[in-house]
Amino acid sequence: MDFLPSLSNVGAYAFFLDFDGTLTEIADTPTAVVVDPRMPAALASLSASTGGAVAIVTGREIGTIDRLLSPLRLPVAGVHGYELRDAGGFRLTEASDEAAGARIESLLAEFVAQNPGLLLEKKRGALALHYRLRPELEALCLALVRELADPLPGFILTHGKMVVELRLHRATKGTAIGLFMQQQPFQGRVPFFAGDDATDEDAMIVVNALGGITAKVGPGESAAQYRVPDVPSFLSWLSATADTFEGL
């Protein structure tokens, strides 16, 4: 994979961007993330230059992204496509098994209480068990969530960076991008997607199939066409791209 090329022709592209690990460095806990000031500025400039064809596609909830990017308000696919807000502000939420999710949440909360340092993050349509502060418990966390998920074929388990996430729905980042691409201002453009983790691979595959551009931020196997070494490098590329488009 090569480093990302320079882009031109502002009207040709629709940008879909993961958040943690792509636009921001991953923190020890989800609430400890630090937003680089140049990132919202670059996103705002890029959105203005593309007529709004910039969306965040993330595991976080839409409300959390709005708070982190305030006052900027972009189209967002949250919780890996479970919730989606399009360019017009219309919101769509996938169906999920909340009753089964509540039972699993109770069991995971008990496990976390017995193992200080673990963090259970409850999101709409998903549960994420973080073990960044207890990396020695990785195998145990993965085994437990797999055991809880096995009887529930409608749930999706994803093993990410120091986190095991159980989605209570079938939506993915890929399905979210597919929905965006059917709507203005994304429709008819070449999709661009950048992500860093296993949860982003569904989006990589969809964007590749649409003839778009995909970029992997950081190390690891990926279906992406291009490689960016780290978050600062991607932010530099994003800022340069936004500046270029702003001048067109």
C-alpha positions in Angstrom: 0.0 0.0 0.0 1.2 3.5 -0.8 0.8 6.8 1.0 -2.3 8.7 0.1 -2.1 10.8 -3.2 -3.1 14.4 -3.6 -6.7 14.9 -4.6 -8.1 17.5 -6.9 -11.6 18.2 -8.5 -13.5 18.9 -5.3 -16.9 17.9 -6.8 -15.8 14.4 -7.5 -15.4 13.1 -3.9 -17.5 12.1 -0.9 -15.5 11.8 2.3 -16.3 9.2 5.0 -14.0 9.2 8.0 -13.7 7.0 11.1 -13.1 9.0 14.3 -11.0 7.3 17.0 -7.6 6.2 15.7 -8.1 8.1 12.4 -9.0 11.7 13.3 -7.9 11.4 17.0 -5.4 9.4 18.9 -7.0 6.5 20.8 -7.1 7.3 24.6 -7.0 5.0 27.6 -10.8 5.6 28.0 -13.4 6.9 25.5 -13.9 10.0 27.5 -10.2 10.9 27.7 -9.9 11.5 23.9 -8.2 14.8 22.9 -9.3 16.6 19.8 -6.5 18.2 17.8 -7.8 21.8 17.0 -6.8 21.5 13.3 -9.1 18.5 12.8 -12.5 20.2 13.2 -11.2 23.2 11.2 -10.1 20.9 8.4 -13.4 19.0 8.4 -15.4 22.3 8.3 -13.3 23.6 5.4 -13.6 20.3 3.5 -17.4 20.1 4.2 -17.9 23.6 2.8 -15.8 23.0 -0.2 -17.6 19.7 -1.1 -21.1 21.0 -0.5 -21.5 19.0 2.6 -20.2 15.6 1.3 -18.2 14.8 4.5 -19.5 12.3 7.1 -18.2 10.7 10.2 -18.6 6.9 10.3 -17.8 5.8 13.8 -18.4 3.4 16.7 -19.3 6.3 18.9 -22.9 7.7 19.3 -23.9 10.6 17.2 -24.4 12.8 20.3 -20.9 12.2 21.4 -19.4 13.1 18.0 -21.5 16.4 18.0 -20.1 17.3 21.4 -16.5 16.5 20.4 -16.8 18.5 17.2 -19.0 21.4 18.5 -20.0 23.7 17.0 -19.4 21.7 13.8 -22.3 19.4 12.9 -21.8 16.9 10.2 -23.7 13.9 8.8 -22.8 11.0 11.1 -23.2 7.2 11.1 -22.9 6.2 14.8 -22.5 2.9 16.6 -21.2 1.2 13.4 -24.2 2.2 11.4 -26.9 1.6 14.0 -27.9 5.2 14.0 -27.5 7.6 11.0 -28.1 11.3 10.5 -28.0 12.4 6.9 -27.1 15.8 5.5 -30.7 17.0 5.9 -30.7 16.1 9.6 -33.0 13.0 9.1 -32.2 10.3 11.6 -32.6 6.5 11.0 -32.1 3.8 13.7 -31.7 0.1 13.0 -33.7 -2.4 15.0 -31.9 -4.1 17.9 -32.6 -6.7 20.5 -32.7 -4.5 23.6 -34.0 -7.2 26.0 -31.1 -9.6 25.2 -28.7 -6.7 25.4 -29.9 -5.8 28.9 -29.2 -9.3 30.1 -25.7 -9.3 28.6 -25.0 -5.8 30.0 -25.9 -7.1 33.5 -23.4 -10.0 33.2 -20.6 -7.8 31.8 -21.2 -5.2 34.4 -20.7 -7.9 37.1 -17.5 -9.1 35.4 -16.1 -5.5 35.2 -16.9 -4.9 38.9 -14.8 -8.0 39.7 -11.9 -6.8 37.6 -10.9 -3.2 38.3 -9.5 -1.4 35.3 -11.9 -2.8 32.8 -14.5 -0.5 31.4 -18.0 -1.4 30.0 -19.2 1.2 27.6 -23.0 1.1 26.9 -24.1 2.6 23.6 -27.4 2.7 21.8 -27.4 -0.7 20.0 -24.0 -1.9 21.3 -21.9 -2.9 24.3 -18.1 -2.4 24.4 -15.8 -4.0 26.9 -12.5 -2.1 27.1 -9.4 -3.7 28.5 -6.7 -1.1 27.6 -5.8 -0.7 31.3 -5.9 -4.5 31.8 -4.3 -5.9 28.7 -3.5 -9.2 30.4 -7.3 -9.9 30.5 -7.7 -9.8 26.7 -8.2 -13.5 26.2 -10.7 -13.7 29.1 -12.7 -10.7 27.9 -12.9 -12.1 24.4 -13.9 -15.6 25.6 -16.6 -14.2 27.8 -18.2 -11.9 25.1 -18.0 -14.8 22.6 -19.8 -17.1 25.1 -22.5 -14.5 25.6 -22.9 -13.8 21.9 -23.0 -17.4 20.6 -26.7 -18.1 21.3 -27.6 -14.8 19.6 -27.0 -15.1 15.8 -28.4 -11.6 15.2 -25.5 -10.0 17.2 -22.1 -9.1 15.7 -18.9 -9.4 17.8 -15.9 -7.3 16.8 -12.5 -7.5 18.3 -10.9 -4.1 18.0 -7.9 -2.3 19.5 -8.1 -3.2 23.2 -11.8 -3.6 23.0 -14.4 -6.3 22.4 -17.6 -4.9 21.1 -21.0 -6.6 20.8 -23.4 -5.0 18.4 -27.1 -5.8 19.0 -27.9 -5.3 15.3 -26.7 -6.2 11.8 -25.7 -2.7 10.5 -22.1 -2.0 9.7 -20.0 0.9 8.7 -20.3 -0.5 5.2 -24.1 -0.5 5.1 -24.1 3.1 6.5 -21.8 4.3 3.7 -24.1 2.5 1.2 -27.1 4.5 2.5 -25.2 7.8 2.4 -24.2 7.1 -1.2 -27.8 6.9 -2.2 -28.4 10.5 -1.0 -27.3 14.0 -1.8 -24.8 15.4 -1.5 -22.9 12.1 -1.6 -24.7 10.5 -4.5 -22.7 10.3 -7.8 -19.4 11.0 -6.2 -16.3 8.9 -5.7 -16.3 7.7 -2.1 -13.2 8.1 0.1 -12.9 6.2 3.4 -10.2 6.2 6.1 -10.2 4.0 9.1 -7.8 2.3 11.5 -9.4 -0.8 13.0 -11.1 -4.1 12.3 -14.5 -2.5 12.6 -13.6 -0.4 9.5 -12.9 -3.3 7.2 -16.6 -3.6 6.2 -16.4 0.0 5.0 -13.2 -0.6 3.2 -14.7 -3.5 1.2 -17.9 -1.5 0.3 -15.9 1.6 -0.8 -13.5 -0.5 -2.9 -16.4 -2.2 -4.6 -17.8 1.2 -5.4 -14.6 2.2 -7.1 -13.6 4.6 -4.3 -10.4 5.3 -2.4 -9.6 3.6 1.0 -6.9 4.3 3.5 -5.7 2.5 6.5 -4.3 4.6 9.3 -1.6 2.8 11.3 -0.4 -0.9 11.2 -2.3 -4.1 10.6 -3.8 -6.1 7.7 -6.4 -4.3 5.7 -8.3 -4.3 2.4 -7.4 -0.6 2.1 -5.6 0.6 -1.0 -3.4 3.1 0.8 -1.5 3.3 4.1 -1.0 6.3 6.4 1.5 5.7 9.2 -0.4 7.5 12.0 -3.0 10.0 13.1 -0.8 13.1 12.8 0.2 12.1 9.2 -3.5 11.7 8.3 -4.4 15.0 9.8 -1.7 16.7 7.9 -2.9 15.1 4.7 -6.5 16.1 5.5 -5.6 19.7 6.3 -3.6 20.0 3.1 -6.5 18.5 1.1 -9.0 20.9 2.7 -6.7 23.8 2.0 -6.4 22.7 -1.7 -10.1 22.3 -2.1 -10.8 25.7 -0.4 -8.8 27.4 -3.1 -10.8 25.9 -6.0 
